[in-house]
């Protein structure tokens, strides 16, 4: 699998993880008997944000590489 596909899948996974954690925080306390740890959900959100940023860096690097290759081809 190429790096861009891997980065895209990573961003999609991080987005789902962030959405799930946000949904859990939004619904906290709505159902009786739910054991809810806001700290754990915040950790999940931070992990998702970090994973998303790392994958964006891969995409930016790949874009810069392509630009460099295209520039070399022009010259």
N, C-alpha and C positions, 0 to 999 in steps of 0.2 A: 504494500500500500504506500502511496506517495505521501510526503509530509503534509501537503495541503489537505488531502482527504483526512488524514489523521487529526490535523488541527481542527478541521471543520466538525468532525465527530466529537472531538473534545469540547469544543464550544457548545455544541448541542447538548452534550451530557451535563456540562456545567450549568447551562441555562435551566435544564430540567431539575437539577439538584437545587438550584437557588429558588425556583418556583415552588418546589415541594416544601422547602424549609419555610418560605414566606407563607404558604398556605397553612402550614402547621402553626405558625405564630399567630396568624389571623384567626384561627379557630380555637386557640387555646382557651380552655375553661368552658367551652360550649357544651361538651359532653361530660356527664358525670362519670367518675371512675377513671377518666383518662389520666395517665401519668404523663406529665409534660415537663420537659426540662428546657427552659428557654436558653440556657447556656449552651446546651448541645445544638440547638437549632441555630444559634448565632455562630457557633464554630462551623457548622455546615455551610452557612452563608459565606463566611470568610474563605473557606476552602474552595467553594464554587467560584467566588470572585477571583481568587488567586489562579485557579486552573484556567479560567476564561482569559485572564490577562496573559498567562503563559502561552496559550494557544494563539492569541492575537499577535504576540511577538513572533511566533513561527511564521504566521501569514505575512507579517511586515518584512521579515527577513527574506522570505521567498520572493516577495514582490521586488525588493531591492536587488536580489540576485538576477531576476529576469530583466529588470531594467539595465543592469550592468551588461548582461549578455547581449541584449538588443543594441546597446550603445556600441559594444565591441564589433558587432556585426555591421553597424552603420559605417564605422570608420574604416 
